[in-house]
Amino acid sequence: MIQFPRNLHNLHQFKRNGQQFVADLDAGVVVPVTEVVCDVLNVCGTSETDAIIETLADKYGSRFKILEALAFLTKLSEMGILFSSDPSDIETPQRNERPKIYVTPGVFESRETTPFLLSIANHSLITVLAQHADVYLALPETVNNQEVEENLQVQGVQPIFFRDNRTFSPAKFIPKDCDGILALTPLTVGEQVFLKFNTIPVVLRLSNAALMRHAARNRSLERCAALRDFDAFACDASWTQDFFSDFVPDMRVFHHIPYGVDTSFFKPMDKMKCKHQLSQALGNEEILQKPLVGVVPGLNPHETLRFLRKLRSANPDLNYLVIHSSLMDDFTDDGCVNFFNIASQQDKEASPFIFNALDALVFPTILGASPLLLLEIVACGIPTVIWGHSVPKEMSGACRFVQVAPSLFDPVQLPVKSISQELKFLFENPDEQRRLGQKGLKAVSTYTWEAAIQRILNLFRDLRSRPVRQSNPAKHRLLFKKHYNLVSGGIESEALELSKVPSLGRPSPVDVERGIAMTLLEEHTPMEVRTVLQSICQEPERAEKILENLI
């Protein structure tokens, strides 16, 4: 019997004189089909065979009709009709047993909503990774042009094109003997369903700059709940773990793997020359008259402006340059405060000159702050004042530090007075400025692109060595997670029942205790579940009522 998920040809379904047809535009044939066959074709790209049988059997009231449709599709598949060949069956050339890493398509599909600086960093990571591993990058067929393909192949990346106007299974794009799956952006629903049941290690990139919004933080908690023993998060900031430690039971799934810094590009330059260039570019002579402090916000625009007003009020003898790389450019210059948004290649090329014009940097180790900016600015020899929950590993001993209470969802405390005192101390002590600048250069020198790639490959090797317990599709697919409730202002536990056929429905919330019972009944007797449930509920009557509705 045919096994799903499978990739489809370019198909067109239509109805004529009461008869349903499917036109296979790739094979050039038209096939008369039943409604059951059409339903199977609509979901077979992202769902497994057992899930399709069970779901559609409920709709048609019989498993026989579904099995009959699958037998019909099996014959068509053997004839090369409706279904495409499996790309994983294509033999790939061996290159000295190098690791094979598959990169999920989200990194390209989300490029319009990803800050420019993060997009550039992901591109560098992929291309440097390709120097040490066989990298396969899935891309929508809409970008299947010669320029894109040749550019990727020159960099050592093998593109795998797919049609993005229909559903597909990620399983069909992963090469044989793949050593790992690297997700640089949040996974799609279809990818999550597949990755729950494959046995290849998955490393999910958790970019701190993308965690500015509450929704992104809740999604991260959800992803963490779905991780298996051989999956992991790769955080680009060391302080990310600090903020999730109160909500994640096993912090060993978090690994600090920062992006690399090109120290031949970001390096100390003639400060006065850079100040003159920046002054001319901004048309602001005060750049030459007062010390210039760089500020990386990590806050939403409203909070950033509130922070700057307080900081400027406490330090009227300073100029400020807010440096960010985001899609929210809701800022305006006002003389003493200027804004530099790194949103293009031209901005990126100008960055070293602008960073070198700074006399100090104020950086927050909070969710939403870009560690890329921290490392690149420090690589230019700029002394730094850091405020946050703890001193970041990236800058241990190479910064002035202001401690604040950690906050995952609540408004961030703004320690303006303490930051002002640290800035005053810096500008009154040139020796401390030079010491921090030199310490920072030494710290950043360890964060090369080569080191970042070796950390990723070592993590995949470690994950591959862990025992794999092959998951089988369960009757109920459940996800337990913590969720921040904006109304109550607290963390709540939640259970969701995942649809076995993602395209047919969204996850449905269920009572947490009921979800626990549903899960335990997959492998335990009702008596065992009753014992556990009574302990959890502390009410025997409630436990019995839950079981009565499930058995």
Secondary structure, 3 states (H helix, E strand, C coil): CCCCCCCECCEEEEEECCEEEEEECCCCEEEEECHHHHHHHHHCCCCCHHHHHHHHHHHHCCHHHHHHHHHHHHHHHHCCCCECCCHHHCCCCCCCCCCEEEECCHHHHCHHHCCHHHHHHHHHHHHHHCCCCEEEEEEEHHHCCHHHHHHHHHCCEEEEEECCCCCCCHHHHCCCCCCEEEECCCCCHHHHHHHCCCCCCEEEEECHHHHCCHHHHHHHHHHHHHCCCCEEEEECCCCHHHHHCCCCCCHHHEEECCCCCCCCCCCCCCHHHHHHHHHHHHCCHHHHCCCEEEECCCCCHHHHHHHHHHHHHHCCCCEEEEEECCCCCCCCCCCCEEEEECCCHHHHHHHHHHHHCCCEEEEEECCCCCHHHHHHHHCCCCCEEEEECCCCHHHCCCCEEEECCCCCCCCCCCCHHHHHHHHHHHHHCHHHHHHHHHHHHHHHCCCCHHHHHHHHHHHHHHHHCCCCCCCCCCCCEEEEEEEEECCCCEEEEEEEEECCCHHHCCCEEECHHHHHHHHHCCCCCHHHHHHHHHHHHCCHHHHHHHHHHHC
